[in-house]
Amino acid sequence: MFLRPSYCIVVMLSALWLGGCADTVTDGRPLKRFTDLVRDSTLTESEKKAAINELQKDKKRQQEQLDQGDGGPKTN
């Protein structure tokens, strides 16, 4: 009794899954290698120094606010 509906569901889901994979693979562009993807997302030395400098400034500003007593929760 439940065999036919479950069979149809399995067939439809597999067809949808394969259709989705086929759509992403055949976009006409060559696939990037994993090492290229990782290399693209790394920061250069100057970007690293700028990020560290910005974080240090933020930490210093937060510490100054705490030292002045402005770090507590605000009440209305």
mmCIF file of the N, C-alpha and C atoms, coordinates in Angstrom:
data_MODEL
# 
_entry.id   MODEL 
# 
loop_
_atom_site.group_PDB 
_atom_site.id 
_atom_site.type_symbol 
_atom_site.label_atom_id 
_atom_site.label_alt_id 
_atom_site.label_comp_id 
_atom_site.label_asym_id 
_atom_site.label_entity_id 
_atom_site.label_seq_id 
_atom_site.pdbx_PDB_ins_code 
_atom_site.Cartn_x 
_atom_site.Cartn_y 
_atom_site.Cartn_z 
_atom_site.occupancy 
_atom_site.B_iso_or_equiv 
_atom_site.pdbx_formal_charge 
_atom_site.auth_seq_id 
_atom_site.auth_comp_id 
_atom_site.auth_asym_id 
_atom_site.auth_atom_id 
_atom_site.pdbx_PDB_model_num 
ATOM 1   N N  . MET A 1 1  ? 0.814  -1.184 0.000   1.00 0.00 ? 1  MET A N  1 
ATOM 2   C CA . MET A 1 1  ? 0.000  0.000  0.000   1.00 0.00 ? 1  MET A CA 1 
ATOM 3   C C  . MET A 1 1  ? 0.871  1.267  0.000   1.00 0.00 ? 1  MET A C  1 
ATOM 4   N N  . PHE A 1 2  ? 1.907  1.294  0.840   1.00 0.00 ? 2  PHE A N  1 
ATOM 5   C CA . PHE A 1 2  ? 2.760  2.468  0.926   1.00 0.00 ? 2  PHE A CA 1 
ATOM 6   C C  . PHE A 1 2  ? 3.969  2.383  -0.003  1.00 0.00 ? 2  PHE A C  1 
ATOM 7   N N  . LEU A 1 3  ? 4.116  1.277  -0.703  1.00 0.00 ? 3  LEU A N  1 
ATOM 8   C CA . LEU A 1 3  ? 5.288  1.078  -1.537  1.00 0.00 ? 3  LEU A CA 1 
ATOM 9   C C  . LEU A 1 3  ? 5.302  2.028  -2.725  1.00 0.00 ? 3  LEU A C  1 
ATOM 10  N N  . ARG A 1 4  ? 4.200  2.171  -3.407  1.00 0.00 ? 4  ARG A N  1 
ATOM 11  C CA . ARG A 1 4  ? 4.165  3.031  -4.600  1.00 0.00 ? 4  ARG A CA 1 
ATOM 12  C C  . ARG A 1 4  ? 4.400  4.509  -4.263  1.00 0.00 ? 4  ARG A C  1 
ATOM 13  N N  . PRO A 1 5  ? 3.738  5.100  -3.281  1.00 0.00 ? 5  PRO A N  1 
ATOM 14  C CA . PRO A 1 5  ? 4.013  6.513  -2.962  1.00 0.00 ? 5  PRO A CA 1 
ATOM 15  C C  . PRO A 1 5  ? 5.456  6.743  -2.492  1.00 0.00 ? 5  PRO A C  1 
ATOM 16  N N  . SER A 1 6  ? 5.977  5.827  -1.700  1.00 0.00 ? 6  SER A N  1 
ATOM 17  C CA . SER A 1 6  ? 7.354  6.009  -1.230  1.00 0.00 ? 6  SER A CA 1 
ATOM 18  C C  . SER A 1 6  ? 8.338  5.871  -2.385  1.00 0.00 ? 6  SER A C  1 
ATOM 19  N N  . TYR A 1 7  ? 8.066  4.998  -3.322  1.00 0.00 ? 7  TYR A N  1 
ATOM 20  C CA . TYR A 1 7  ? 8.914  4.838  -4.496  1.00 0.00 ? 7  TYR A CA 1 
ATOM 21  C C  . TYR A 1 7  ? 8.897  6.128  -5.329  1.00 0.00 ? 7  TYR A C  1 
ATOM 22  N N  . CYS A 1 8  ? 7.728  6.711  -5.504  1.00 0.00 ? 8  CYS A N  1 
ATOM 23  C CA . CYS A 1 8  ? 7.618  7.956  -6.275  1.00 0.00 ? 8  CYS A CA 1 
ATOM 24  C C  . CYS A 1 8  ? 8.367  9.100  -5.593  1.00 0.00 ? 8  CYS A C  1 
ATOM 25  N N  . ILE A 1 9  ? 8.286  9.167  -4.278  1.00 0.00 ? 9  ILE A N  1 
ATOM 26  C CA . ILE A 1 9  ? 8.972  10.215 -3.536  1.00 0.00 ? 9  ILE A CA 1 
ATOM 27  C C  . ILE A 1 9  ? 10.483 10.071 -3.682  1.00 0.00 ? 9  ILE A C  1 
ATOM 28  N N  . VAL A 1 10 ? 10.985 8.843  -3.576  1.00 0.00 ? 10 VAL A N  1 
ATOM 29  C CA . VAL A 1 10 ? 12.418 8.605  -3.714  1.00 0.00 ? 10 VAL A CA 1 
ATOM 30  C C  . VAL A 1 10 ? 12.891 8.979  -5.108  1.00 0.00 ? 10 VAL A C  1 
ATOM 31  N N  . VAL A 1 11 ? 12.132 8.628  -6.122  1.00 0.00 ? 11 VAL A N  1 
ATOM 32  C CA . VAL A 1 11 ? 12.511 8.949  -7.496  1.00 0.00 ? 11 VAL A CA 1 
ATOM 33  C C  . VAL A 1 11 ? 12.500 10.464 -7.717  1.00 0.00 ? 11 VAL A C  1 
ATOM 34  N N  . MET A 1 12 ? 11.479 11.153 -7.203  1.00 0.00 ? 12 MET A N  1 
ATOM 35  C CA . MET A 1 12 ? 11.405 12.605 -7.392  1.00 0.00 ? 12 MET A CA 1 
ATOM 36  C C  . MET A 1 12 ? 12.531 13.323 -6.651  1.00 0.00 ? 12 MET A C  1 
ATOM 37  N N  . LEU A 1 13 ? 12.834 12.901 -5.430  1.00 0.00 ? 13 LEU A N  1 
ATOM 38  C CA . LEU A 1 13 ? 13.903 13.538 -4.673  1.00 0.00 ? 13 LEU A CA 1 
ATOM 39  C C  . LEU A 1 13 ? 15.266 13.339 -5.326  1.00 0.00 ? 13 LEU A C  1 
ATOM 40  N N  . SER A 1 14 ? 15.507 12.142 -5.822  1.00 0.00 ? 14 SER A N  1 
ATOM 41  C CA . SER A 1 14 ? 16.791 11.906 -6.486  1.00 0.00 ? 14 SER A CA 1 
ATOM 42  C C  . SER A 1 14 ? 16.893 12.717 -7.769  1.00 0.00 ? 14 SER A C  1 
ATOM 43  N N  . ALA A 1 15 ? 15.791 12.857 -8.505  1.00 0.00 ? 15 ALA A N  1 
ATOM 44  C CA . ALA A 1 15 ? 15.815 13.654 -9.734  1.00 0.00 ? 15 ALA A CA 1 
ATOM 45  C C  . ALA A 1 15 ? 16.062 15.124 -9.409  1.00 0.00 ? 15 ALA A C  1 
ATOM 46  N N  . LEU A 1 16 ? 15.449 15.631 -8.354  1.00 0.00 ? 16 LEU A N  1 
ATOM 47  C CA . LEU A 1 16 ? 15.680 17.022 -7.947  1.00 0.00 ? 16 LEU A CA 1 
ATOM 48  C C  . LEU A 1 16 ? 17.122 17.235 -7.494  1.00 0.00 ? 16 LEU A C  1 
ATOM 49  N N  . TRP A 1 17 ? 17.644 16.277 -6.754  1.00 0.00 ? 17 TRP A N  1 
ATOM 50  C CA . TRP A 1 17 ? 19.015 16.384 -6.271  1.00 0.00 ? 17 TRP A CA 1 
ATOM 51  C C  . TRP A 1 17 ? 19.996 16.381 -7.440  1.00 0.00 ? 17 TRP A C  1 
ATOM 52  N N  . LEU A 1 18 ? 19.821 15.466 -8.367  1.00 0.00 ? 18 LEU A N  1 
ATOM 53  C CA . LEU A 1 18 ? 20.706 15.405 -9.528  1.00 0.00 ? 18 LEU A CA 1 
ATOM 54  C C  . LEU A 1 18 ? 20.555 16.648 -10.399 1.00 0.00 ? 18 LEU A C  1 
ATOM 55  N N  . GLY A 1 19 ? 19.362 17.162 -10.519 1.00 0.00 ? 19 GLY A N  1 
ATOM 56  C CA . GLY A 1 19 ? 19.146 18.378 -11.299 1.00 0.00 ? 19 GLY A CA 1 
ATOM 57  C C  . GLY A 1 19 ? 19.853 19.563 -10.676 1.00 0.00 ? 19 GLY A C  1 
ATOM 58  N N  . GLY A 1 20 ? 19.840 19.654 -9.363  1.00 0.00 ? 20 GLY A N  1 
ATOM 59  C CA . GLY A 1 20 ? 20.536 20.737 -8.679  1.00 0.00 ? 20 GLY A CA 1 
ATOM 60  C C  . GLY A 1 20 ? 22.038 20.641 -8.843  1.00 0.00 ? 20 GLY A C  1 
ATOM 61  N N  . CYS A 1 21 ? 22.570 19.422 -8.784  1.00 0.00 ? 21 CYS A N  1 
ATOM 62  C CA . CYS A 1 21 ? 24.011 19.240 -8.984  1.00 0.00 ? 21 CYS A CA 1 
ATOM 63  C C  . CYS A 1 21 ? 24.403 19.581 -10.413 1.00 0.00 ? 21 CYS A C  1 
ATOM 64  N N  . ALA A 1 22 ? 23.602 19.174 -11.359 1.00 0.00 ? 22 ALA A N  1 
ATOM 65  C CA . ALA A 1 22 ? 23.920 19.432 -12.760 1.00 0.00 ? 22 ALA A CA 1 
ATOM 66  C C  . ALA A 1 22 ? 23.896 20.929 -13.044 1.00 0.00 ? 22 ALA A C  1 
ATOM 67  N N  . ASP A 1 23 ? 23.039 21.657 -12.385 1.00 0.00 ? 23 ASP A N  1 
ATOM 68  C CA . ASP A 1 23 ? 22.942 23.093 -12.607 1.00 0.00 ? 23 ASP A CA 1 
ATOM 69  C C  . ASP A 1 23 ? 24.181 23.812 -12.091 1.00 0.00 ? 23 ASP A C  1 
ATOM 70  N N  . THR A 1 24 ? 24.748 23.369 -10.988 1.00 0.00 ? 24 THR A N  1 
ATOM 71  C CA . THR A 1 24 ? 25.900 24.060 -10.425 1.00 0.00 ? 24 THR A CA 1 
ATOM 72  C C  . THR A 1 24 ? 27.198 23.687 -11.115 1.00 0.00 ? 24 THR A C  1 
ATOM 73  N N  . VAL A 1 25 ? 27.279 22.513 -11.690 1.00 0.00 ? 25 VAL A N  1 
ATOM 74  C CA . VAL A 1 25 ? 28.527 22.063 -12.297 1.00 0.00 ? 25 VAL A CA 1 
ATOM 75  C C  . VAL A 1 25 ? 28.707 22.629 -13.699 1.00 0.00 ? 25 VAL A C  1 
ATOM 76  N N  . THR A 1 26 ? 27.659 22.785 -14.448 1.00 0.00 ? 26 THR A N  1 
ATOM 77  C CA . THR A 1 26 ? 27.785 23.160 -15.856 1.00 0.00 ? 26 THR A CA 1 
ATOM 78  C C  . THR A 1 26 ? 27.548 24.640 -16.096 1.00 0.00 ? 26 THR A C  1 
ATOM 79  N N  . ASP A 1 27 ? 28.172 25.490 -15.307 1.00 0.00 ? 27 ASP A N  1 
ATOM 80  C CA . ASP A 1 27 ? 27.978 26.923 -15.516 1.00 0.00 ? 27 ASP A CA 1 
ATOM 81  C C  . ASP A 1 27 ? 28.962 27.494 -16.536 1.00 0.00 ? 27 ASP A C  1 
ATOM 82  N N  . GLY A 1 28 ? 29.838 26.688 -17.101 1.00 0.00 ? 28 GLY A N  1 
ATOM 83  C CA . GLY A 1 28 ? 30.733 27.129 -18.159 1.00 0.00 ? 28 GLY A CA 1 
ATOM 84  C C  . GLY A 1 28 ? 32.077 27.631 -17.681 1.00 0.00 ? 28 GLY A C  1 
ATOM 85  N N  . ARG A 1 29 ? 32.222 27.875 -16.409 1.00 0.00 ? 29 ARG A N  1 
ATOM 86  C CA . ARG A 1 29 ? 33.498 28.347 -15.881 1.00 0.00 ? 29 ARG A CA 1 
ATOM 87  C C  . ARG A 1 29 ? 34.287 27.162 -15.358 1.00 0.00 ? 29 ARG A C  1 
ATOM 88  N N  . PRO A 1 30 ? 35.615 27.201 -15.485 1.00 0.00 ? 30 PRO A N  1 
ATOM 89  C CA . PRO A 1 30 ? 36.420 26.117 -14.914 1.00 0.00 ? 30 PRO A CA 1 
ATOM 90  C C  . PRO A 1 30 ? 36.389 26.189 -13.389 1.00 0.00 ? 30 PRO A C  1 
ATOM 91  N N  . LEU A 1 31 ? 36.470 25.043 -12.757 1.00 0.00 ? 31 LEU A N  1 
ATOM 92  C CA . LEU A 1 31 ? 36.447 24.993 -11.304 1.00 0.00 ? 31 LEU A CA 1 
ATOM 93  C C  . LEU A 1 31 ? 37.797 25.433 -10.746 1.00 0.00 ? 31 LEU A C  1 
ATOM 94  N N  . LYS A 1 32 ? 37.777 26.153 -9.628  1.00 0.00 ? 32 LYS A N  1 
ATOM 95  C CA . LYS A 1 32 ? 39.013 26.593 -8.985  1.00 0.00 ? 32 LYS A CA 1 
ATOM 96  C C  . LYS A 1 32 ? 39.563 25.471 -8.121  1.00 0.00 ? 32 LYS A C  1 
ATOM 97  N N  . ARG A 1 33 ? 40.884 25.434 -8.035  1.00 0.00 ? 33 ARG A N  1 
ATOM 98  C CA . ARG A 1 33 ? 41.506 24.455 -7.149  1.00 0.00 ? 33 ARG A CA 1 
ATOM 99  C C  . ARG A 1 33 ? 41.340 24.922 -5.707  1.00 0.00 ? 33 ARG A C  1 
ATOM 100 N N  . PHE A 1 34 ? 41.390 23.973 -4.786  1.00 0.00 ? 34 PHE A N  1 
ATOM 101 C CA . PHE A 1 34 ? 41.215 24.287 -3.370  1.00 0.00 ? 34 PHE A CA 1 
ATOM 102 C C  . PHE A 1 34 ? 42.316 25.229 -2.877  1.00 0.00 ? 34 PHE A C  1 
ATOM 103 N N  . THR A 1 35 ? 43.540 24.999 -3.307  1.00 0.00 ? 35 THR A N  1 
ATOM 104 C CA . THR A 1 35 ? 44.644 25.848 -2.848  1.00 0.00 ? 35 THR A CA 1 
ATOM 105 C C  . THR A 1 35 ? 44.459 27.284 -3.320  1.00 0.00 ? 35 THR A C  1 
ATOM 106 N N  . ASP A 1 36 ? 43.910 27.477 -4.503  1.00 0.00 ? 36 ASP A N  1 
ATOM 107 C CA . ASP A 1 36 ? 43.642 28.829 -4.984  1.00 0.00 ? 36 ASP A CA 1 
ATOM 108 C C  . ASP A 1 36 ? 42.564 29.506 -4.145  1.00 0.00 ? 36 ASP A C  1 
ATOM 109 N N  . LEU A 1 37 ? 41.549 28.754 -3.744  1.00 0.00 ? 37 LEU A N  1 
ATOM 110 C CA . LEU A 1 37 ? 40.487 29.324 -2.918  1.00 0.00 ? 37 LEU A CA 1 
ATOM 111 C C  . LEU A 1 37 ? 41.023 29.737 -1.561  1.00 0.00 ? 37 LEU A C  1 
ATOM 112 N N  . VAL A 1 38 ? 41.887 28.922 -0.970  1.00 0.00 ? 38 VAL A N  1 
ATOM 113 C CA . VAL A 1 38 ? 42.455 29.241 0.335   1.00 0.00 ? 38 VAL A CA 1 
ATOM 114 C C  . VAL A 1 38 ? 43.390 30.433 0.216   1.00 0.00 ? 38 VAL A C  1 
ATOM 115 N N  . ARG A 1 39 ? 44.188 30.478 -0.822  1.00 0.00 ? 39 ARG A N  1 
ATOM 116 C CA . ARG A 1 39 ? 45.141 31.561 -1.009  1.00 0.00 ? 39 ARG A CA 1 
ATOM 117 C C  . ARG A 1 39 ? 44.420 32.887 -1.224  1.00 0.00 ? 39 ARG A C  1 
ATOM 118 N N  . ASP A 1 40 ? 43.263 32.852 -1.893  1.00 0.00 ? 40 ASP A N  1 
ATOM 119 C CA . ASP A 1 40 ? 42.527 34.083 -2.148  1.00 0.00 ? 40 ASP A CA 1 
ATOM 120 C C  . ASP A 1 40 ? 41.981 34.716 -0.869  1.00 0.00 ? 40 ASP A C  1 
ATOM 121 N N  . SER A 1 41 ? 41.717 33.924 0.146   1.00 0.00 ? 41 SER A N  1 
ATOM 122 C CA . SER A 1 41 ? 41.075 34.455 1.340   1.00 0.00 ? 41 SER A CA 1 
ATOM 123 C C  . SER A 1 41 ? 42.068 34.863 2.428   1.00 0.00 ? 41 SER A C  1 
ATOM 124 N N  . THR A 1 42 ? 43.376 34.690 2.195   1.00 0.00 ? 42 THR A N  1 
ATOM 125 C CA . THR A 1 42 ? 44.337 35.074 3.214   1.00 0.00 ? 42 THR A CA 1 
ATOM 126 C C  . THR A 1 42 ? 44.676 36.557 3.093   1.00 0.00 ? 42 THR A C  1 
ATOM 127 N N  . LEU A 1 43 ? 45.119 37.123 4.193   1.00 0.00 ? 43 LEU A N  1 
ATOM 128 C CA . LEU A 1 43 ? 45.463 38.541 4.223   1.00 0.00 ? 43 LEU A CA 1 
ATOM 129 C C  . LEU A 1 43 ? 46.942 38.742 3.891   1.00 0.00 ? 43 LEU A C  1 
ATOM 130 N N  . THR A 1 44 ? 47.232 39.874 3.282   1.00 0.00 ? 44 THR A N  1 
ATOM 131 C CA . THR A 1 44 ? 48.631 40.232 3.056   1.00 0.00 ? 44 THR A CA 1 
ATOM 132 C C  . THR A 1 44 ? 49.214 40.741 4.369   1.00 0.00 ? 44 THR A C  1 
ATOM 133 N N  . GLU A 1 45 ? 50.529 40.919 4.397   1.00 0.00 ? 45 GLU A N  1 
ATOM 134 C CA . GLU A 1 45 ? 51.185 41.380 5.622   1.00 0.00 ? 45 GLU A CA 1 
ATOM 135 C C  . GLU A 1 45 ? 50.679 42.754 6.055   1.00 0.00 ? 45 GLU A C  1 
ATOM 136 N N  . SER A 1 46 ? 50.500 43.650 5.101   1.00 0.00 ? 46 SER A N  1 
ATOM 137 C CA . SER A 1 46 ? 50.023 44.990 5.468   1.00 0.00 ? 46 SER A CA 1 
ATOM 138 C C  . SER A 1 46 ? 48.585 44.935 5.984   1.00 0.00 ? 46 SER A C  1 
ATOM 139 N N  . GLU A 1 47 ? 47.762 44.067 5.409   1.00 0.00 ? 47 GLU A N  1 
ATOM 140 C CA . GLU A 1 47 ? 46.383 43.917 5.892   1.00 0.00 ? 47 GLU A CA 1 
ATOM 141 C C  . GLU A 1 47 ? 46.365 43.319 7.294   1.00 0.00 ? 47 GLU A C  1 
ATOM 142 N N  . LYS A 1 48 ? 47.268 42.365 7.553   1.00 0.00 ? 48 LYS A N  1 
ATOM 143 C CA . LYS A 1 48 ? 47.350 41.775 8.892   1.00 0.00 ? 48 LYS A CA 1 
ATOM 144 C C  . LYS A 1 48 ? 47.740 42.837 9.922   1.00 0.00 ? 48 LYS A C  1 
ATOM 145 N N  . LYS A 1 49 ? 48.748 43.637 9.575   1.00 0.00 ? 49 LYS A N  1 
ATOM 146 C CA . LYS A 1 49 ? 49.201 44.678 10.508  1.00 0.00 ? 49 LYS A CA 1 
ATOM 147 C C  . LYS A 1 49 ? 48.100 45.701 10.753  1.00 0.00 ? 49 LYS A C  1 
ATOM 148 N N  . ALA A 1 50 ? 47.365 46.075 9.711   1.00 0.00 ? 50 ALA A N  1 
ATOM 149 C CA . ALA A 1 50 ? 46.282 47.042 9.863   1.00 0.00 ? 50 ALA A CA 1 
ATOM 150 C C  . ALA A 1 50 ? 45.168 46.475 10.738  1.00 0.00 ? 50 ALA A C  1 
ATOM 151 N N  . ALA A 1 51 ? 44.848 45.205 10.560  1.00 0.00 ? 51 ALA A N  1 
ATOM 152 C CA . ALA A 1 51 ? 43.796 44.579 11.371  1.00 0.00 ? 51 ALA A CA 1 
ATOM 153 C C  . ALA A 1 51 ? 44.218 44.499 12.837  1.00 0.00 ? 51 ALA A C  1 
ATOM 154 N N  . ILE A 1 52 ? 45.461 44.115 13.076  1.00 0.00 ? 52 ILE A N  1 
ATOM 155 C CA . ILE A 1 52 ? 45.955 44.023 14.451  1.00 0.00 ? 52 ILE A CA 1 
ATOM 156 C C  . ILE A 1 52 ? 45.975 45.406 15.095  1.00 0.00 ? 52 ILE A C  1 
ATOM 157 N N  . ASN A 1 53 ? 46.411 46.407 14.347  1.00 0.00 ? 53 ASN A N  1 
ATOM 158 C CA . ASN A 1 53 ? 46.446 47.774 14.858  1.00 0.00 ? 53 ASN A CA 1 
ATOM 159 C C  . ASN A 1 53 ? 45.040 48.259 15.221  1.00 0.00 ? 53 ASN A C  1 
ATOM 160 N N  . GLU A 1 54 ? 44.081 47.971 14.370  1.00 0.00 ? 54 GLU A N  1 
ATOM 161 C CA . GLU A 1 54 ? 42.700 48.377 14.637  1.00 0.00 ? 54 GLU A CA 1 
ATOM 162 C C  . GLU A 1 54 ? 42.143 47.673 15.869  1.00 0.00 ? 54 GLU A C  1 
ATOM 163 N N  . LEU A 1 55 ? 42.427 46.395 16.015  1.00 0.00 ? 55 LEU A N  1 
ATOM 164 C CA . LEU A 1 55 ? 41.963 45.662 17.201  1.00 0.00 ? 55 LEU A CA 1 
ATOM 165 C C  . LEU A 1 55 ? 42.600 46.203 18.474  1.00 0.00 ? 55 LEU A C  1 
ATOM 166 N N  . GLN A 1 56 ? 43.882 46.552 18.395  1.00 0.00 ? 56 GLN A N  1 
ATOM 167 C CA . GLN A 1 56 ? 44.557 47.104 19.567  1.00 0.00 ? 56 GLN A CA 1 
ATOM 168 C C  . GLN A 1 56 ? 43.972 48.461 19.950  1.00 0.00 ? 56 GLN A C  1 
ATOM 169 N N  . LYS A 1 57 ? 43.652 49.284 18.966  1.00 0.00 ? 57 LYS A N  1 
ATOM 170 C CA . LYS A 1 57 ? 43.025 50.582 19.247  1.00 0.00 ? 57 LYS A CA 1 
ATOM 171 C C  . LYS A 1 57 ? 41.661 50.400 19.902  1.00 0.00 ? 57 LYS A C  1 
ATOM 172 N N  . ASP A 1 58 ? 40.868 49.449 19.380  1.00 0.00 ? 58 ASP A N  1 
ATOM 173 C CA . ASP A 1 58 ? 39.552 49.189 19.966  1.00 0.00 ? 58 ASP A CA 1 
ATOM 174 C C  . ASP A 1 58 ? 39.676 48.694 21.398  1.00 0.00 ? 58 ASP A C  1 
ATOM 175 N N  . LYS A 1 59 ? 40.630 47.813 21.644  1.00 0.00 ? 59 LYS A N  1 
ATOM 176 C CA . LYS A 1 59 ? 40.828 47.294 22.997  1.00 0.00 ? 59 LYS A CA 1 
ATOM 177 C C  . LYS A 1 59 ? 41.245 48.420 23.939  1.00 0.00 ? 59 LYS A C  1 
ATOM 178 N N  . LYS A 1 60 ? 42.119 49.295 23.472  1.00 0.00 ? 60 LYS A N  1 
ATOM 179 C CA . LYS A 1 60 ? 42.566 50.420 24.297  1.00 0.00 ? 60 LYS A CA 1 
ATOM 180 C C  . LYS A 1 60 ? 41.392 51.356 24.597  1.00 0.00 ? 60 LYS A C  1 
ATOM 181 N N  . ARG A 1 61 ? 40.569 51.634 23.601  1.00 0.00 ? 61 ARG A N  1 
ATOM 182 C CA . ARG A 1 61 ? 39.408 52.508 23.787  1.00 0.00 ? 61 ARG A CA 1 
ATOM 183 C C  . ARG A 1 61 ? 38.432 51.883 24.781  1.00 0.00 ? 61 ARG A C  1 
ATOM 184 N N  . GLN A 1 62 ? 38.202 50.581 24.677  1.00 0.00 ? 62 GLN A N  1 
ATOM 185 C CA . GLN A 1 62 ? 37.303 49.906 25.609  1.00 0.00 ? 62 GLN A CA 1 
ATOM 186 C C  . GLN A 1 62 ? 37.859 49.951 27.023  1.00 0.00 ? 62 GLN A C  1 
ATOM 187 N N  . GLN A 1 63 ? 39.164 49.755 27.151  1.00 0.00 ? 63 GLN A N  1 
ATOM 188 C CA . GLN A 1 63 ? 39.779 49.790 28.480  1.00 0.00 ? 63 GLN A CA 1 
ATOM 189 C C  . GLN A 1 63 ? 39.672 51.182 29.081  1.00 0.00 ? 63 GLN A C  1 
ATOM 190 N N  . GLU A 1 64 ? 39.858 52.230 28.274  1.00 0.00 ? 64 GLU A N  1 
ATOM 191 C CA . GLU A 1 64 ? 39.730 53.603 28.769  1.00 0.00 ? 64 GLU A CA 1 
ATOM 192 C C  . GLU A 1 64 ? 38.303 53.885 29.226  1.00 0.00 ? 64 GLU A C  1 
ATOM 193 N N  . GLN A 1 65 ? 37.322 53.350 28.493  1.00 0.00 ? 65 GLN A N  1 
ATOM 194 C CA . GLN A 1 65 ? 35.930 53.549 28.895  1.00 0.00 ? 65 GLN A CA 1 
ATOM 195 C C  . GLN A 1 65 ? 35.651 52.857 30.220  1.00 0.00 ? 65 GLN A C  1 
ATOM 196 N N  . LEU A 1 66 ? 36.213 51.660 30.406  1.00 0.00 ? 66 LEU A N  1 
ATOM 197 C CA . LEU A 1 66 ? 36.026 50.953 31.673  1.00 0.00 ? 66 LEU A CA 1 
ATOM 198 C C  . LEU A 1 66 ? 36.699 51.697 32.818  1.00 0.00 ? 66 LEU A C  1 
ATOM 199 N N  . ASP A 1 67 ? 37.877 52.249 32.563  1.00 0.00 ? 67 ASP A N  1 
ATOM 200 C CA . ASP A 1 67 ? 38.595 52.988 33.601  1.00 0.00 ? 67 ASP A CA 1 
ATOM 201 C C  . ASP A 1 67 ? 37.856 54.258 34.005  1.00 0.00 ? 67 ASP A C  1 
ATOM 202 N N  . GLN A 1 68 ? 37.142 54.876 33.081  1.00 0.00 ? 68 GLN A N  1 
ATOM 203 C CA . GLN A 1 68 ? 36.399 56.099 33.369  1.00 0.00 ? 68 GLN A CA 1 
ATOM 204 C C  . GLN A 1 68 ? 35.058 55.802 34.040  1.00 0.00 ? 68 GLN A C  1 
ATOM 205 N N  . GLY A 1 69 ? 34.657 54.558 34.061  1.00 0.00 ? 69 GLY A N  1 
ATOM 206 C CA . GLY A 1 69 ? 33.391 54.203 34.678  1.00 0.00 ? 69 GLY A CA 1 
ATOM 207 C C  . GLY A 1 69 ? 32.225 54.203 33.720  1.00 0.00 ? 69 GLY A C  1 
ATOM 208 N N  . ASP A 1 70 ? 32.484 54.356 32.431  1.00 0.00 ? 70 ASP A N  1 
ATOM 209 C CA . ASP A 1 70 ? 31.413 54.351 31.446  1.00 0.00 ? 70 ASP A CA 1 
ATOM 210 C C  . ASP A 1 70 ? 31.103 52.948 30.940  1.00 0.00 ? 70 ASP A C  1 
ATOM 211 N N  . GLY A 1 71 ? 31.724 51.948 31.489  1.00 0.00 ? 71 GLY A N  1 
ATOM 212 C CA . GLY A 1 71 ? 31.553 50.599 30.958  1.00 0.00 ? 71 GLY A CA 1 
ATOM 213 C C  . GLY A 1 71 ? 30.360 49.858 31.509  1.00 0.00 ? 71 GLY A C  1 
ATOM 214 N N  . GLY A 1 72 ? 29.652 50.422 32.457  1.00 0.00 ? 72 GLY A N  1 
ATOM 215 C CA . GLY A 1 72 ? 28.514 49.750 33.057  1.00 0.00 ? 72 GLY A CA 1 
ATOM 216 C C  . GLY A 1 72 ? 27.299 49.782 32.152  1.00 0.00 ? 72 GLY A C  1 
ATOM 217 N N  . PRO A 1 73 ? 26.276 49.022 32.518  1.00 0.00 ? 73 PRO A N  1 
ATOM 218 C CA . PRO A 1 73 ? 25.050 49.026 31.711  1.00 0.00 ? 73 PRO A CA 1 
ATOM 219 C C  . PRO A 1 73 ? 24.340 50.363 31.826  1.00 0.00 ? 73 PRO A C  1 
ATOM 220 N N  . LYS A 1 74 ? 23.763 50.790 30.732  1.00 0.00 ? 74 LYS A N  1 
ATOM 221 C CA . LYS A 1 74 ? 23.046 52.067 30.711  1.00 0.00 ? 74 LYS A CA 1 
ATOM 222 C C  . LYS A 1 74 ? 21.638 51.882 31.229  1.00 0.00 ? 74 LYS A C  1 
ATOM 223 N N  . THR A 1 75 ? 21.199 52.825 32.065  1.00 0.00 ? 75 THR A N  1 
ATOM 224 C CA . THR A 1 75 ? 19.832 52.778 32.592  1.00 0.00 ? 75 THR A CA 1 
ATOM 225 C C  . THR A 1 75 ? 19.082 54.002 32.101  1.00 0.00 ? 75 THR A C  1 
ATOM 226 N N  . ASN A 1 76 ? 17.810 53.838 31.871  1.00 0.00 ? 76 ASN A N  1 
ATOM 227 C CA . ASN A 1 76 ? 16.970 54.947 31.381  1.00 0.00 ? 76 ASN A CA 1 
ATOM 228 C C  . ASN A 1 76 ? 16.360 55.700 32.509  1.00 0.00 ? 76 ASN A C  1 
# 
